[in-house]
Amino acid sequence: MENLLNRLKEYESIKNISGPLMLIEGVEGAGYGELVEILQENGEKRLGRILEIYHDNALIQVFEGTSGLNISGTKTRFTGKNIEFGVSPRILSRIFTGMGKIRDKGPEIIPQKYLNINGFPINPTRRDYPSEFIQTGISAIDGLNSLVRGQKLPIFSGAGLPHNLLATQIVKQAKIISESDDVKFAVVFAAMGITFEEAEFFQREFRDAGALERSVIFINLADEPAIERIATPRIALTAAEYLAFELGMHVVIILTDMTNYAEALREISAARNEIPGRRGYPSYLYTDLSTIYERAGRIKGRKGSVTQIPILTMPEDDKTHPIPDLTGYITEGQIIFSRQLHLKGIYPPIDILTSLSRLRDKGIGKNSTREDHPSIASQLFASYARGKEAEELSLVLGEASLTETDIAHLKFSRQMEKEFISQKPDEERTIQHTLDIAWNLLKTLPREEIKRIPPEIMDKYWKQNETQS
């Protein structure tokens, strides 16, 4: 009873307000992460959460920002619970704010239950190994850096590169290739710190493509408090986990832009006067990012899965920057955009030589895509790398210095960029189509240069491809 009275008690002992933070004295019975109601004299109510407890002092993170708040006349009430998101099957096809409030002006949703947005990483002993190929319809991903159900595969982009376009294409086209007819597939899309025009673009694209019916969308705008961006990916993951592990759906969650999330984290750290780490980011950035990325995966005995595609823009295209650097340590590979390919007019500008999907071989092959897929991918990587080396040599010494084999690989790499990597934003390629394009490209090389494909695969598909041609 005493605990309950402490929860109902209103405090007027605000000591300090700094940036998005508020310090309150004389607090009793409060706990870390607890939701706080902030009441103003004019009746306006804001929400916050406890970031730190020290003796009877509580440091509060105010989600709507502290602009307009006065130390005198403002009251706080501790609710005794963490931030929660109300879930039900009806969240599908709906658009929410970054704090989980309805944005699309549709009917109210009556939640079946409320879930704590902080969640927990999947227990390693209960994890099931990621498997099953997810077809995105994009050759550079499906053919060479394949996405696997339960994987976390980030996209490293740069300012001005078309990562938003790629994100919408994946939402519209992604599907799990399975012999089972009862596969339920959903997409959760969370955008952080985007402009109003970008938000309109995403919503229009999803509606026009008919992808909204299987999607849940969370949007945090750039002019909304940056502090909300801390909650947005966690609310989106809560929705994804509910759809996956309670409704048995296979969920792909796209988080864009994780750079904006990290900037918000840095802003809070600075307001708390914490000792900064690399480039001014908090020293716990790695730990914080892992609490998001490690919520992807599969659970033994559960039908559903959460596959995560975080998207981030590398400041100055620097992949050693703390955000992409730490992300790469936690996740299972990365898809890296190339500004050089973008300047050539190639979409999507995926640099296949620096990109990597560590779980690719677990999701491709005879039982999932096609028996020639693993060897085709290996040969494409090798031949393209040889062609790029020849290109660098030609820039120094001229093409006249190249051997016939070097020239063949140089032509191959240029054709591969035009025909395999490059495709239209609305073009969806099946994995069979992607592999057929790869065979057509390999036919431009001398057969003796095809060294990574077993003879039995070579004889079967080389001849088959010639017949189809």
C-alpha positions as CSV (number, residue, x, y, z in Angstrom):
1,M,0.0,0.0,0.0
2,E,2.9,2.4,0.8
3,N,4.4,1.6,-2.6
4,L,1.1,2.5,-4.3
5,L,0.8,5.8,-2.4
6,N,4.4,6.6,-3.6
7,R,3.3,6.0,-7.2
8,L,0.3,8.3,-6.8
9,K,2.3,11.1,-5.2
10,E,3.0,14.2,-7.3
11,Y,6.4,15.8,-7.0
12,E,7.1,19.5,-7.4
13,S,10.8,19.2,-6.5
14,I,12.3,19.8,-9.9
15,K,15.9,20.9,-9.3
16,N,17.2,21.4,-12.9
17,I,16.1,21.3,-16.6
18,S,18.9,20.9,-19.2
19,G,18.2,20.0,-22.8
20,P,15.9,17.0,-22.9
21,L,16.6,16.1,-19.3
22,M,15.0,16.9,-16.0
23,L,16.4,16.3,-12.5
24,I,14.0,15.7,-9.6
25,E,14.8,15.6,-5.9
26,G,13.2,13.7,-3.0
27,V,11.9,10.8,-5.1
28,E,10.8,7.6,-3.3
29,G,10.3,4.1,-4.6
30,A,11.1,4.8,-8.3
31,G,13.1,2.5,-10.6
32,Y,15.3,2.7,-13.7
33,G,13.3,2.9,-17.0
34,E,10.1,3.8,-15.3
35,L,7.5,5.9,-17.2
36,V,7.0,9.4,-15.8
37,E,4.0,11.8,-16.4
38,I,5.0,15.5,-16.5
39,L,2.0,17.8,-15.7
40,Q,2.0,21.5,-16.5
41,E,-0.2,24.2,-15.0
42,N,-2.1,24.6,-18.3
43,G,-3.1,20.9,-18.2
44,E,-0.6,19.7,-20.9
45,K,0.9,16.3,-20.1
46,R,4.2,15.0,-21.4
47,L,5.9,11.7,-20.9
48,G,9.4,10.8,-19.9
49,R,11.4,7.9,-18.5
50,I,13.9,7.5,-15.7
51,L,17.4,7.4,-17.0
52,E,19.2,7.3,-13.7
53,I,18.5,7.0,-10.0
54,Y,21.0,8.2,-7.4
55,H,19.8,8.1,-3.7
56,D,16.6,10.2,-3.9
57,N,17.4,12.0,-7.1
58,A,15.9,10.9,-10.5
59,L,17.1,12.0,-13.9
60,I,14.2,12.0,-16.3
61,Q,14.4,11.9,-20.1
62,V,11.5,13.9,-21.5
63,F,10.2,12.5,-24.8
64,E,8.4,15.6,-26.1
65,G,11.4,17.8,-25.1
66,T,11.6,20.3,-22.3
67,S,10.8,23.5,-24.3
68,G,8.3,25.6,-22.4
69,L,8.6,23.7,-19.1
70,N,9.2,25.8,-16.0
71,I,10.8,24.5,-12.8
72,S,8.0,26.1,-10.8
73,G,4.4,25.0,-11.5
74,T,5.4,21.7,-13.2
75,K,4.5,18.4,-11.4
76,T,5.7,14.9,-12.0
77,R,4.0,11.6,-11.3
78,F,5.8,8.2,-11.4
79,T,3.6,5.5,-13.0
80,G,5.4,2.4,-11.7
81,K,5.6,0.8,-15.2
82,N,7.9,0.9,-18.2
83,I,7.0,2.3,-21.7
84,E,4.6,-0.2,-23.3
85,F,3.1,-0.6,-26.8
86,G,-0.4,-2.0,-27.2
87,V,-0.5,-4.9,-29.7
88,S,-3.1,-6.8,-31.6
89,P,-3.4,-8.3,-35.1
90,R,-5.0,-5.0,-36.2
91,I,-1.6,-3.2,-36.1
92,L,-1.0,-4.6,-39.6
93,S,-1.6,-2.0,-42.3
94,R,-1.4,0.9,-39.8
95,I,1.0,3.9,-39.6
96,F,2.2,5.0,-36.1
97,T,4.3,7.9,-34.8
98,G,7.8,7.2,-33.4
99,M,6.2,6.8,-30.0
100,G,3.6,4.3,-31.1
101,K,0.6,6.6,-31.4
102,I,-1.7,6.4,-34.4
103,R,-0.6,8.7,-37.2
104,D,-2.8,7.6,-40.2
105,K,-6.0,9.0,-38.7
106,G,-7.6,5.5,-38.9
107,P,-9.8,4.0,-36.2
108,E,-8.4,3.4,-32.7
109,I,-6.9,0.0,-32.0
110,I,-8.1,-1.9,-29.0
111,P,-4.9,-3.7,-27.8
112,Q,-5.1,-7.4,-26.8
113,K,-2.1,-6.8,-24.5
114,Y,0.6,-4.2,-23.7
115,L,4.2,-5.1,-24.1
116,N,7.3,-3.5,-22.6
117,I,9.2,-1.9,-25.5
118,N,12.6,-2.6,-24.1
119,G,12.3,-6.4,-24.6
120,F,15.3,-8.7,-24.3
121,P,17.8,-10.1,-26.7
122,I,17.0,-13.7,-27.5
123,N,18.6,-16.2,-25.1
124,P,21.5,-17.8,-26.9
125,T,20.5,-21.3,-25.7
126,R,17.0,-20.8,-27.3
127,R,18.2,-19.4,-30.6
128,D,17.6,-21.4,-33.7
129,Y,20.2,-21.1,-36.5
130,P,19.1,-18.6,-39.2
131,S,18.1,-20.4,-42.4
132,E,15.7,-20.2,-45.4
133,F,16.4,-17.8,-48.2
134,I,14.5,-14.5,-48.4
135,Q,14.1,-13.2,-51.9
136,T,14.3,-9.4,-52.1
137,G,14.1,-9.4,-55.9
138,I,17.4,-7.5,-56.1
139,S,20.2,-9.5,-57.9
140,A,23.1,-8.0,-56.1
141,I,21.6,-9.1,-52.8
142,D,19.9,-12.4,-53.7
143,G,22.7,-13.7,-55.9
144,L,25.8,-12.7,-54.0
145,N,24.9,-11.5,-50.5
146,S,21.8,-13.5,-49.8
147,L,19.5,-12.6,-46.9
148,V,18.5,-15.5,-44.6
149,R,15.5,-15.8,-42.3
150,G,16.5,-14.7,-38.8
151,Q,19.6,-12.8,-40.0
152,K,20.6,-9.2,-39.2
153,L,22.1,-7.7,-42.4
154,P,22.6,-3.9,-42.4
155,I,22.9,-1.6,-45.4
156,F,25.8,1.0,-45.2
157,S,24.9,4.0,-47.3
158,G,26.0,7.6,-47.6
159,A,24.4,11.0,-47.8
160,G,22.5,11.4,-51.1
161,L,22.6,7.7,-52.0
162,P,19.3,6.0,-52.8
163,H,19.0,3.9,-49.6
164,N,15.4,5.0,-49.1
165,L,14.5,3.8,-52.6
166,L,16.1,0.4,-51.8
167,A,14.2,0.2,-48.5
168,T,10.9,0.7,-50.2
169,Q,11.8,-1.8,-52.9
170,I,12.6,-4.5,-50.3
171,V,9.3,-3.8,-48.5
172,K,7.4,-4.2,-51.7
173,Q,9.2,-7.3,-53.0
174,A,10.6,-9.3,-50.1
175,K,9.2,-12.8,-49.7
176,I,10.3,-16.2,-48.3
177,I,10.7,-18.9,-50.8
178,S,9.1,-21.9,-49.2
179,E,7.2,-25.0,-50.3
180,S,4.7,-24.4,-47.5
181,D,1.5,-22.6,-48.5
182,D,0.8,-21.3,-45.0
183,V,3.8,-19.0,-44.7
184,K,2.6,-15.7,-43.3
185,F,4.9,-12.8,-44.1
186,A,5.0,-9.2,-42.7
187,V,7.2,-6.1,-42.8
188,V,7.8,-3.7,-40.0
189,F,9.2,-0.4,-41.2
190,A,10.7,2.2,-38.8
191,A,12.0,5.6,-40.0
192,M,13.8,7.9,-37.6
193,G,14.6,11.6,-38.1
194,I,13.2,11.7,-41.7
195,T,11.7,14.8,-43.4
196,F,8.0,15.2,-44.1
197,E,8.6,14.7,-47.8
198,E,10.4,11.4,-47.1
199,A,7.5,10.3,-44.9
200,E,5.0,11.1,-47.6
201,F,7.2,9.2,-50.1
202,F,7.3,6.1,-48.0
203,Q,3.6,6.1,-47.3
204,R,2.7,6.7,-51.0
205,E,5.0,4.0,-52.2
206,F,3.7,1.4,-49.8
207,R,0.0,2.2,-50.6
208,D,0.5,2.3,-54.4
209,A,2.3,-1.1,-54.3
210,G,-0.3,-2.7,-52.1
211,A,2.3,-3.5,-49.5
212,L,0.7,-1.6,-46.7
213,E,-1.7,-4.5,-45.9
214,R,1.2,-6.6,-44.7
215,S,3.2,-3.8,-43.1
216,V,3.4,-1.9,-39.8
217,I,5.0,1.5,-40.2
218,F,6.5,3.8,-37.5
219,I,7.6,7.3,-38.5
220,N,9.6,9.8,-36.4
221,L,10.0,13.1,-38.3
222,A,13.1,15.3,-38.2
223,D,11.2,18.2,-36.6
224,E,9.9,16.0,-33.7
225,P,12.0,15.7,-30.6
226,A,15.2,13.8,-31.2
227,I,14.7,12.1,-27.9
228,E,11.7,10.1,-29.4
229,R,14.2,8.4,-31.7
230,I,15.5,6.4,-28.8
231,A,12.2,4.7,-28.4
232,T,11.2,4.3,-32.1
233,P,13.3,1.2,-33.0
234,R,12.4,-0.5,-29.7
235,I,8.6,0.0,-30.3
236,A,9.0,-1.3,-33.9
237,L,10.9,-4.4,-32.6
238,T,8.2,-5.0,-30.0
239,A,5.6,-5.0,-32.8
240,A,7.9,-7.4,-34.9
241,E,8.4,-9.8,-32.0
242,Y,4.6,-9.9,-31.4
243,L,3.9,-10.7,-35.0
244,A,6.7,-13.3,-35.2
245,F,6.6,-15.1,-31.9
246,E,3.0,-14.8,-30.9
247,L,1.2,-14.8,-34.3
248,G,3.8,-17.1,-36.0
249,M,4.7,-14.7,-38.9
250,H,8.0,-14.3,-40.6
251,V,8.8,-10.6,-40.2
252,V,11.4,-8.4,-41.9
253,I,12.1,-5.2,-39.9
254,I,13.8,-2.3,-41.7
255,L,15.3,0.4,-39.5
256,T,16.3,3.7,-41.2
257,D,18.4,5.7,-40.4
258,M,20.4,4.3,-37.5
259,T,22.8,7.2,-37.8
260,N,19.9,9.5,-36.7
261,Y,19.3,7.2,-33.7
262,A,23.0,7.3,-32.7
263,E,23.0,11.1,-33.0
264,A,20.0,11.3,-30.6
265,L,21.9,9.0,-28.2
266,R,24.9,11.4,-28.4
267,E,22.7,14.3,-27.6
268,I,21.4,12.7,-24.5
269,S,24.9,11.7,-23.4
270,A,26.1,15.3,-23.8
271,A,23.2,16.6,-21.8
272,R,24.2,14.2,-19.0
273,N,27.8,15.5,-19.1
274,E,29.1,12.0,-19.7
275,I,32.7,11.5,-20.7
276,P,32.5,11.0,-24.5
277,G,34.0,8.1,-26.4
278,R,35.0,8.0,-30.1
279,R,33.9,11.0,-32.1
280,G,31.9,12.2,-29.2
281,Y,29.5,9.2,-29.1
282,P,28.9,7.7,-25.7
283,S,31.2,4.9,-24.6
284,Y,28.3,2.5,-24.3
285,L,27.2,2.9,-28.0
286,Y,28.2,-0.7,-28.8
287,T,26.1,-2.0,-25.9
288,D,23.2,0.1,-26.8
289,L,23.2,-0.9,-30.5
290,S,23.4,-4.6,-29.5
291,T,20.2,-4.3,-27.5
292,I,18.5,-3.5,-30.8
293,Y,20.3,-5.8,-33.2
294,E,20.3,-8.8,-31.0
295,R,16.5,-8.9,-30.9
296,A,16.5,-10.4,-34.4
297,G,16.5,-14.2,-34.9
298,R,14.6,-17.4,-34.5
299,I,13.5,-19.2,-31.4
300,K,13.5,-23.0,-31.1
301,G,10.0,-24.3,-31.0
302,R,8.5,-21.1,-32.4
303,K,7.2,-20.8,-35.9
304,G,7.9,-17.2,-36.6
305,S,11.2,-15.2,-37.1
306,V,12.5,-11.7,-37.0
307,T,14.9,-10.7,-39.8
308,Q,16.5,-7.3,-39.4
309,I,17.8,-4.8,-42.0
310,P,19.2,-1.7,-40.3
311,I,20.1,1.1,-42.7
312,L,22.6,3.8,-41.8
313,T,24.4,6.6,-43.6
314,M,28.2,6.6,-43.1
315,P,29.4,10.1,-42.3
316,E,31.7,11.2,-45.1
317,D,31.3,7.6,-46.5
318,D,33.7,6.4,-43.8
319,K,33.0,2.8,-42.9
320,T,35.5,3.1,-40.0
321,H,33.2,5.6,-38.3
322,P,31.9,4.3,-35.0
323,I,28.3,3.7,-36.1
324,P,29.1,1.4,-39.1
325,D,32.2,0.0,-37.4
326,L,30.3,-1.1,-34.3
327,T,27.3,-2.2,-36.3
328,G,29.5,-4.5,-38.4
329,Y,30.8,-6.2,-35.3
330,I,27.3,-7.1,-34.0
331,T,25.6,-8.0,-37.3
332,E,26.2,-10.9,-39.7
333,G,27.6,-9.0,-42.6
334,Q,26.8,-5.7,-44.4
335,I,25.6,-4.4,-47.8
336,I,27.8,-1.4,-48.7
337,F,26.8,1.3,-51.2
338,S,29.4,2.7,-53.6
339,R,29.4,6.4,-54.6
340,Q,31.4,5.6,-57.7
341,L,28.7,3.2,-58.9
342,H,26.0,5.8,-58.1
343,L,27.9,8.4,-60.2
344,K,27.9,5.9,-63.1
345,G,24.1,5.8,-62.9
346,I,23.9,2.3,-61.5
347,Y,21.0,1.4,-59.2
348,P,21.3,-0.1,-56.6
349,P,24.9,1.0,-56.2
350,I,26.0,-2.0,-54.2
351,D,29.7,-2.6,-54.0
352,I,29.7,-6.4,-54.1
353,L,33.5,-6.7,-53.3
354,T,33.2,-5.0,-49.9
355,S,29.7,-6.3,-49.1
356,L,29.3,-9.6,-47.2
357,S,26.5,-11.9,-46.0
358,R,28.1,-14.3,-43.5
359,L,25.1,-16.6,-43.4
360,R,24.6,-16.7,-47.2
361,D,25.6,-20.3,-47.6
362,K,23.1,-21.4,-44.9
363,G,20.2,-20.2,-47.0
364,I,21.1,-21.1,-50.6
365,G,21.7,-24.2,-52.6
366,K,19.8,-27.2,-53.9
367,N,17.2,-27.3,-51.2
368,S,16.3,-23.6,-51.1
369,T,17.4,-21.7,-54.3
370,R,19.2,-23.8,-56.9
371,E,22.1,-26.2,-56.8
372,D,24.3,-23.9,-58.9
373,H,23.8,-20.9,-56.7
374,P,26.8,-21.3,-54.3
375,S,29.4,-21.9,-57.1
376,I,27.9,-19.2,-59.3
377,A,28.2,-16.6,-56.5
378,S,31.8,-17.7,-55.9
379,Q,32.7,-17.4,-59.6
380,L,31.0,-14.0,-60.0
381,F,33.0,-12.6,-57.1
382,A,36.3,-13.9,-58.4
383,S,35.8,-12.8,-62.0
384,Y,34.5,-9.4,-61.0
385,A,37.4,-8.8,-58.7
386,R,39.8,-9.8,-61.5
387,G,38.1,-7.4,-63.9
388,K,38.4,-4.5,-61.3
389,E,42.1,-5.2,-61.0
390,A,42.4,-5.1,-64.8
391,E,40.5,-1.8,-64.8
392,E,43.0,-0.3,-62.2
393,L,45.9,-1.5,-64.3
394,S,44.5,0.0,-67.5
395,L,44.2,3.4,-65.8
396,V,47.9,3.4,-65.0
397,L,49.4,1.7,-68.1
398,G,46.5,1.8,-70.6
399,E,44.4,-1.0,-72.0
400,A,47.2,-1.8,-74.6
401,S,49.2,-3.2,-71.7
402,L,46.5,-5.8,-70.8
403,T,46.5,-9.4,-71.9
404,E,43.6,-10.9,-73.8
405,T,42.4,-12.6,-70.5
406,D,42.6,-9.3,-68.6
407,I,40.6,-7.6,-71.3
408,A,38.0,-10.3,-71.2
409,H,37.6,-9.9,-67.4
410,L,37.5,-6.1,-67.8
411,K,34.6,-6.4,-70.2
412,F,33.0,-8.9,-67.9
413,S,33.1,-6.6,-64.9
414,R,31.6,-3.7,-66.9
415,Q,28.8,-5.9,-68.3
416,M,28.2,-7.2,-64.8
417,E,27.6,-3.7,-63.5
418,K,25.2,-2.9,-66.3
419,E,23.3,-6.2,-66.5
420,F,23.5,-7.9,-63.1
421,I,24.1,-5.2,-60.4
422,S,22.0,-2.5,-62.1
423,Q,18.2,-2.9,-62.3
424,K,15.2,-0.6,-62.3
425,P,13.7,0.4,-59.0
426,D,10.5,-1.3,-59.9
427,E,12.1,-4.4,-61.4
428,E,11.6,-7.6,-59.3
429,R,13.8,-10.5,-60.3
430,T,13.3,-14.1,-59.1
431,I,16.4,-16.0,-58.0
432,Q,16.1,-18.1,-61.1
433,H,16.2,-15.0,-63.3
434,T,19.2,-13.7,-61.3
435,L,21.1,-16.9,-61.8
436,D,20.3,-17.1,-65.5
437,I,21.7,-13.5,-66.0
438,A,24.8,-14.7,-64.2
439,W,25.3,-17.7,-66.6
440,N,24.8,-15.3,-69.6
441,L,27.6,-13.1,-68.2
442,L,30.0,-16.0,-67.6
443,K,29.6,-17.1,-71.2
444,T,31.5,-13.9,-72.2
445,L,34.6,-15.3,-70.5
446,P,36.9,-18.1,-71.8
447,R,35.6,-21.4,-70.5
448,E,39.0,-22.2,-69.0
449,E,38.7,-19.1,-66.7
450,I,35.6,-20.6,-65.0
451,K,37.5,-22.3,-62.2
452,R,35.1,-22.2,-59.3
453,I,32.2,-24.1,-60.7
454,P,32.3,-28.0,-60.4
455,P,32.4,-29.8,-63.8
456,E,29.0,-31.5,-63.3
457,I,27.3,-28.1,-62.6
458,M,29.2,-26.5,-65.5
459,D,28.2,-29.1,-68.0
460,K,24.6,-29.1,-67.0
461,Y,23.9,-25.3,-66.8
462,W,26.3,-24.1,-69.4
463,K,24.7,-26.3,-72.1
464,Q,21.2,-25.6,-70.7
465,N,21.8,-21.9,-70.9
466,E,23.1,-22.2,-74.5
467,T,19.9,-24.1,-75.4
468,Q,17.7,-21.4,-73.9
469,S,19.6,-18.7,-75.7
